[in-house]
């Protein structure tokens, strides 16, 4: 399953598709640093959905999850990343 979260917008912000950027994310906080996510944006630990949305600037979080919103494995994340990689951007460091 995939989950897509869009930021709040109004008539003056995020008004057209080109305003948005799409960031691969994870549903839950990364509580186990020894379980990696897919390699993306120079790291194998994806940002959380909330950190993507909270970063502002019309960023949209895209997370891959399995039942009950548990984060998917790195290999499951990679399938999605590979299919939509041309749409994805990275959070600024």
Phi and psi in degrees as a GROMACS rama.xvg file:
@    title "Ramachandran Plot"
@    xaxis  label "Phi"
@    yaxis  label "Psi"
@TYPE xy
-125.937  150.664  UNK-2
-128.726  132.005  UNK-3
-124.397  124.623  UNK-4
-116.569  125.473  UNK-5
-101.014  146.127  UNK-6
-72.9848  160.209  UNK-7
-62.2301  143.806  UNK-8
-144.67  162.91  UNK-9
-137.053  -166.635  UNK-10
-67.4457  -11.0495  UNK-11
-113.356  -12.1664  UNK-12
-126.035  147.855  UNK-13
50.386  52.9711  UNK-14
-95.7406  -14.6327  UNK-15
-138.651  158.631  UNK-16
-53.3321  -38.9709  UNK-17
-66.5609  -14.412  UNK-18
-73.8518  -23.6414  UNK-19
-88.8763  148.62  UNK-20
-127.971  145.975  UNK-21
-111.483  126.78  UNK-22
-121.739  126.512  UNK-23
-69.7901  130.777  UNK-24
-140.504  179.013  UNK-25
-119.263  155.832  UNK-26
-71.7062  -51.4292  UNK-27
-103.128  159.433  UNK-28
-57.5594  140.692  UNK-29
-77.8402  86.6841  UNK-30
-81.4787  -15.9086  UNK-31
-122.267  98.1092  UNK-32
-66.9694  -7.95792  UNK-33
-92.5427  -4.38905  UNK-34
-107.532  102.045  UNK-35
-77.1084  154.166  UNK-36
-89.7616  -175.848  UNK-37
-61.8562  146.342  UNK-38
-69.1085  121.105  UNK-39
-159.271  135.762  UNK-40
58.0993  35.5267  UNK-41
79.0993  14.0121  UNK-42
-148.197  161.957  UNK-43
-112.356  28.3574  UNK-44
-133.853  108.753  UNK-45
-75.0306  152.751  UNK-46
-70.6613  157.771  UNK-47
-76.9284  158.504  UNK-48
-54.7274  -46.5908  UNK-49
-64.363  -36.214  UNK-50
-68.953  -32.3313  UNK-51
-66.4759  -50.9057  UNK-52
-63.6814  -42.1957  UNK-53
-66.8649  -19.2777  UNK-54
-73.2906  -12.061  UNK-55
74.8789  -159.352  UNK-56
58.1204  38.0005  UNK-57
59.2886  34.372  UNK-58
-85.6358  139.109  UNK-59
-113.956  130.32  UNK-60
-91.9702  137.699  UNK-61
-124.604  114.073  UNK-62
-118.281  144.731  UNK-63
-103.807  128.492  UNK-64
-141.363  163.93  UNK-65
-114.825  -178.778  UNK-66
-35.9709  142.814  UNK-67
58.5229  28.555  UNK-68
58.3605  38.549  UNK-69
-85.7518  140.559  UNK-70
-61.4607  139.237  UNK-71
-73.9506  164.142  UNK-72
-71.3944  165.286  UNK-73
-59.159  -38.3839  UNK-74
-68.5645  -35.7411  UNK-75
-69.16  -39.4163  UNK-76
-62.6913  -38.1245  UNK-77
-64.4294  -37.0724  UNK-78
-57.6329  -45.553  UNK-79
-69.5448  -46.0973  UNK-80
-55.8333  -44.9615  UNK-81
-63.5489  -35.0049  UNK-82
-74.7346  -30.7042  UNK-83
-120.729  18.3531  UNK-84
-56.4913  -30.5334  UNK-85
-70.1984  -16.0307  UNK-86
-92.0917  -18.5056  UNK-87
-84.352  145.879  UNK-88
-126.007  173.018  UNK-89
-108.477  152.287  UNK-90
-69.8978  145.365  UNK-91
-64.2281  148.593  UNK-92
